[in-house]
């Protein structure tokens, strides 16, 4: 008897299942799309593996031995389990129960993650989302280790070897409260822009210089930055309660009540956002659905 599973071909079990059902080598061969000699050879190998005749001749075809009858149900179940393993798993958002680990910058947290979470709650209420700060230096290793599933980054900070999909191109706008003295005309001159008090977001803290200042320097101008904050989240409230103005990404304040948006009087280069994920989740039905919902959410905000 050969009890080493490495010597048992799965095709032999399929042949055994067919022989048990058909009780005929000829009909089993037709069902398996094989020749009769090929099935007879497989039966001989099965007899060697199980140390039992398995089938004996009868007036009409063959009949199974007691050992073969004992194998019938387990073999059929095993083949069904293997077939199920090979079938792609379906995904039901309403009943899905998984945890998504998402890395995001402070800007993307407000511009992307907040509306995404709202849509996710409506369609997949049992999916949990753990939002973490995006760390460009650690992102590749975090994804390799499974600590991060998806990340919202820029193309220039996307690690090599990850899957990526473009989200959107962002532009900067000048923003102030709707009843600000400079909001009446819907535009602001360069001279006035440089004269009023500005606030900017300095993620690392303490900075008073950003992309707007670099753009102004190119044309020989400067502005008055009198305040900096570390988070975009506090910026709308700060603007609505003061005469400060700011230059911020458009999506950050696009649907913010109480704020007036206008084109800056100086050309400021925008940036792009990209969704990235690892190969380990690339073909997972649940993660595919989540990424599709995230992209759909972004499109609905345009």
BELVENQUI-V458515 format. One record per backbone hydrogen bond with DSSP energy under -1.0 kcal/mol. NH is the residue of the N-H (numbers start at 1). CO is the residue of the C=O. Records with the same first field share a line. If there is no record, write none. Layout:
BEGIN
NH: CO, CO
END
This chain:
BEGIN
2: 48
7: 4
8: 5
12: 9
13: 9
14: 10
15: 11
16: 12
17: 13
18: 14
19: 15
20: 16
21: 17
22: 18
23: 19
28: 24
29: 25
30: 26
31: 27
32: 28
34: 29
39: 35
40: 36
41: 37
42: 38
43: 39
44: 40
45: 41
46: 42
47: 43
48: 44
49: 45
50: 46
51: 47
52: 47
55: 53
56: 63
58: 61
62: 23
63: 56
65: 54
69: 65
70: 66
71: 67
72: 68
75: 71
76: 72
77: 73
78: 74
79: 75
80: 76
81: 77
82: 78
83: 79
84: 80
85: 81
86: 82
100: 128
102: 130
103: 150
104: 132
109: 105
110: 106
111: 107
112: 108
113: 108
114: 109
116: 112
117: 113
118: 114
119: 115
120: 116
121: 117
122: 118
123: 119
124: 120
127: 124
128: 98
130: 100
132: 102
134: 104
139: 135
142: 138
143: 139
144: 140
145: 141
147: 142
148: 142
149: 101
150: 101
151: 276
152: 103
153: 274
157: 154
158: 155
162: 159
163: 277
165: 275
167: 273
168: 273
170: 271
173: 248
174: 262
175: 246
176: 260
178: 258
180: 177
183: 180
193: 189
194: 190
195: 191
196: 192
198: 224
199: 245
200: 227
202: 229
205: 202
214: 210
215: 211
216: 212
217: 213
218: 214
219: 216
220: 217
221: 216
226: 198
227: 198
229: 200
238: 234
239: 235
240: 236
242: 239
245: 197
246: 175
248: 173
250: 171
252: 249
253: 250
256: 253
259: 256
260: 176
262: 174
271: 170
273: 168
274: 153
275: 165
276: 151
277: 163
281: 278
288: 284
289: 285
290: 286
291: 287
292: 288
293: 289
294: 290
295: 291
296: 292
297: 293
298: 294
299: 295
300: 296
301: 298
END
